[in-house]
Amino acid sequence: MKTVLSEILTKTDLTPCVVGHRGVGKTAGIIQVCREIGRRYVPLRLGQMEVGDLVGIPYRDGDVMYWSRPCWWPVGQDGETVVHCDELNRAQQEDTLQAIFQFVEPPAEGEIRALHTHKLDPRHKVVVTINPPDGTYQVATLDRALIDRMVMLYVETDYSCWAGYARKRGLDTGVQQFLAGNPQLLAKAGIPMEMEAEATERGWEMVSTLRQRCRFPKDLEMEVYAGIVGQAAAVTFMRWLAEQRNRPVSALDVLDNWPEVADRVAGQRDDAQAVTMNDIIATLKGASALDLRREENLVRYVDILPRDMRFGLVKSLLKIPVVAQALSQDKYDAVVYDAIKKISAEA
């Protein structure tokens, strides 16, 4: 949980929502994350708040009405802050939940996060925690639109997790030894916590943001995406990614999307590299021209190849007039000169 939260809070404007049973360590984990990433921690217990506590009290200035800034709202002199919206689904009044709705959703493109008339500086972030609506808690059911605006993270614990925590906190030795022999006396998880996240356009955009900006452990990546687009869609997506990684990179990807595929290309086995090379040759044979972007990407590809493969590819490419004209430019000598020299000697 802490690893995923650190990535999301430091690298995106998305709102993580930590879902877990009582006592699992949701709040403690968030406080520890704030300490580790050097951010100020501000908790809001929404179950105790009314609309005025969130949007401020209205007042008049002449003919204009304004709303006073809530005391908890981060201001200019405050350091980078994480605002923790705790007990979101315990808000006792419907209008309180409606008021906080705007605050927990990620800011629209080109905008900044806001709550009514108050604008939150982009350096401040928001995190949410809730208990699952499984019938064992006095909580409200969150509607689909609100869930769709957050990254749902389902957390749980087990004995080994708790034992590590107990040692680190120096809990009573007798308690630790007793539970080592009776781990079944720790809290039992309730029914599954998944709140039926569904795949939506907004959800896939959030997955895209996370993939571009964050790095999660492989064993957690699918779980993070499942909290956004649902379990079935996340499993299908991760399986598709695995299949793509094992397939040879296509010629169009090399020529048009080099930055995205460079690492994959460099790591390909020789047999897969041969498929990519043949695809490039076949694709360029039918080309009537080679624009500058494709030309530069082609040279970048040639440059990463082992010497023997580079020679074979250049030899084939020089038989294609538009490509030969491009590769013969002086600026590419550092990449193709040796191959051209060897080909000339053979001729």
N, C-alpha and C positions, 0 to 999 in steps of 0.2 A: 504493500500500500504506500509506504513512504517513498519508495523508488519511483513509482508511477506518479504520485502527487508532485514530487520535486520536479520531474520532467515537465508536467503540464503547467505548473504554476510559474516556472522560470522561463519557459520557452513558447507559451501560447497565451491567448486571451480566453480560452475555453474555461467552462466552469465544471470542475469535477464534483460529483455527488457521491459521497461514500455511504453505502447502504450496509448496515450490519446490526446484529442483535445487541442487546444491552451488555455492557461490560467488555466488549470485544477490543476496545482500545481506539475507537474512532477519533475521539477528541484528543487523547494523549498523543496519538500518532501525528495529528495535524500540528499540535504544539511543538513536537519534536522536529517536524519538518521545518517549521518557521524558524526554529532556533538554528537548525543546520544550514539553511539557505540565507540566514541573516535578515529575516523579515519580522516586522512588528506584528503581533497577533491581537486581533480585535474580535471577541466573541459576541454574537447576537443570539439570545435565546428567544426564538420567534414565538414559542408557545406562551411567553409572558408579555408580548408586545402588541400594541395597537397601531393603527395606521399612523397616528400622530407621532409615534416613536420612530417611525421610518421616514416619513416624508416631511416631518417638522410641523410646527404650529403656524397657521396662516396669520399674516399681519398686513396692514395697509401702509403704503407710503404714498400719500396723496390719493390719486384715483387708481393706483395700481396695487394689486394684491401679490404678496410674496410669501414664501414659506421659509421659516427659520431652519438653519442647518442643524441636524441632529448632533448631539454631543459626541457620538461615536464616529462621525464621518471624518475620514482622514483629510487633513488640510496640508497646505504647502510645506510647513516646517516638519511635518511628520515623515519619518523614514518610510521606505517601501513596506507596505502593509498587506496582510492577508486578512480579509474580513470573513469570519466563519459564521455562516448562517446555519445555526444549529436548530434541530427539531423543526425543520421546514414544514413537515406534514403534521405538526402539532399546533400550527397556528389556529387559534380558537375561533377567529372570525374570518368569514369568507373574504371580506374586503382587505384584511391583512395579507392573506395569501395572494390576492390579486395585486396588491401594492408591491410585494417583493418579487413578483413574476418578472417585471421589467429589469430588476437589478441582477437576477441570477442568469439571465440569458446573455450570451456573448454579444458584444457590441456589433452592430451592423457595419458593413464595409464603409470605411471612411468616417465612422462615428466613434464616440467613446461611450463607455458604460455609464448608465444614468439611473437615477431613482427620482422620478417625478421631475422637478426642476434642477436637481443637484447632479452635477457631472463629476464622475470619478476619474482622477488622473490615471492614465494607462499603466503607470508603474505599480498601482495597487491591484490586487487580485482577489477573487471571491471563490470560496469553497463551501460546499453544502454537506450536511450530514442528516440522515434520517434513519429511523427504525423501519424495517420492512412491514408493509401492510398485510400481515399474514393472519390477522385476527387475534393476535396475542398482545397487541399494543393499541392504545387509544389514539389512533392517528387517522388523518383524513387520507382519502385516496387521491393521489396526484393525477391530474388529467394528462392525456397524451401529449398535448402541446407543450406542457412544462417539462415532462420527461425528455421530450425530443430536443430540448435545448441544453441538456447537460450530458456530461460523460458519466454514465452510471458505473460505479466501481463497487462490486459486491465483495465484502471482506468477511472472513471467518477465522477462527483460531483453532488450535488443537493443543494437546498436552505439550509437545515438544516446543511449540511457540511460547506457551505460557511458562514453561520451565526456564527457558532462556531469559524471559522477562523477569522472572522471580529472582534468578541469580544476579542479574544486573542491578535490580533494585534492592538486593539484600534482604529479601523477605525472610521471615522466621524459618529457621532450619527445620523445625519440627513440621511445620506446614508443608514445606517443600518435600520432605521425606515421605510424609503421609500420602501426598498426592502422587508421588512417584509410584507408590504401590496401589493407589486407588484413583487412577486418572478418570474413571467414569463419574467421579463426583464433581468434576468441573461442569460448567454450564453446557447443556446439550443444545446443539443447533436446532432451530425449528424447521418448518417446511422450507423448501427451496425459496430463495429470496428474489429470483429473477422477476422483474416487473414487466416482462413481455415487451422489451424494446423491439422496435420494428424498423426495417430499412426504409429510409426516406432520403430525399435529395439533400436535406440539411445534414442528416446523419453521415452520408458518404462524404460530404464536404468536410465534416469534422474528422473523419477517418483520414482523409487526405492531409489535413493540417497536421495531425499527429504523426503521420508517416514522414512528412517533409521536415518536421522540426524536432521530433522527439526520438529517443532511442530506448526501447523497453527490452527487458530480458525476454528471450524467445519464448520461455514458458508462460509469460504473462501477456504477450502481445495479443493473442487471440481473445483472451478474456476482456481486455480493454475494448477491443472492437465490438465484442459481443454486447457490451453495455451500451453501445450506440446504435448498432443496426440489427441486433438480435443474434442469438446463438447460431441459427441455421445459416444466415447470410455470412456471418464471420467465419464459420467453418469452411463454407464454400469458397470464400475469398482467400483464406490462407492456403487452402489446397490448390487453388488456381495459381497463387504466387509461387508455391513450391514447384508446380509443374513448369511455370515459365522460367524459373531459375535453372531447371535441368534441360531446357531446350536451347539449341544454338540460337545466338542472337541473329536477328534478321538483317538483311542488307539495309532496309529502310530505317531500322533503328540506328544502325551505325551512321548512316548518312544524314539522318534528320534529328536524332535524339542522342548524340554522342555523350554529352555530360551524364545523362541518366543511365547509360548502359556501359560506360567505360570500365567500371570495376568488374562487371559480369564478363565482358569481353576478355579482359586481362586474365581472368581466372579460368577461362574455358580450357578443357582438354583438347589435345591436338585433333581428335576426330571431329569434335564440335567446331573447332576453329576452321577446319577444312570445309565444313558445311557453310559457315558464314562467308568464307572467301569465295566459294563457288556461287553463292547467292549474289554477292556483290558483283562478280564478273558478269553474271547473267543479267542483272538489273541494269548495269551501266552499258551493256552492249546495245540495249534498246533506247539509250538516252541520246537525244539530239543536242543537248547542251549540259554543262555542269556548272551550276551557280557557285558563288564563292563559298557559301556555307557548307555545301556538300563537298566541295573541293578540299576545304580545310579539314573537315571531319574525316574524309578518306585518308588524308595524309597522317592524321593523328592515329587512325587505325593501323596503317602500314607501320608506323613508328613503334607500336607496342609488340609487333610480331617478332618471333625469333628470326635469326638471320636467314636460315634456309627457307622458311615459309615466306618471309618478306621477298626474297628473290623470286620465288615462284609466282607470287601474286603480282609483283611489278611486271614481270615478264608477260603475263597475260593481259594486264591493264594497258601496256604500251601498244597492244594490237588494236586498241579502241581509240580512234583518232581524237575525239574530244578529251579523253582522259590523258592520252599521251601528251597532248598540247599543254594540259594543266601541270602534269608531273614534271615536265621538262623545264619549268621555270627555275631560275637560279635560287629563289628563296627556299626551295624544297631540297636543295642539294644535300643538306645534312641528313635527310631521311632516306632519299632514294639514290644518291650518287653511287654508292657501292654497288647497288643492284644493277644500275644502268651500265656502269663500267664493266661489270662481269658479263652482262648480256652482249655488250659491244665486242668484248674479247672473243666470245663464242662465235659471233657472226664473222 
